[in-house]
Amino acid sequence: MEYKEVYGKVYVYAYHGKQGRRPVLCYLGPADSYSVVEHIFSLGLKNIEDVDLTAVAYNAASLYQIRAKRKSLEERREAAQRLRQLAQDILRLAEDLEK
């Protein structure tokens, strides 16, 4: 990633290789309000085959729980039920691996 200051504000860009001799940069947003997703989902800019998908699933479920805590009791209960169902589905996947 690259940070550029323009008129006193800092912006975030991602490097996407080269076009001829020039680097190709993709605008991501203002640095003060940009969240690096790799810290949330453990992805980063790397080969998807090298990603620990169980960590991604856990981080996504954790983020879902954090967001649900801000909602009404009824919505939190619905979110809890969805997480329980997801946990059961994941358990079935794990059991299937052992067959």
Secondary structure, DSSP 8 states (H G I E B T S, - for coil): -EEEEETTEEEEEEEEEEETTEEEEEEEEEGGG---HHHHHS--SS-GGGS-HHHHHHHHHHHHHHHHTTS-HHHHHHHHHHHHHHHHHHHHHHHHHT-
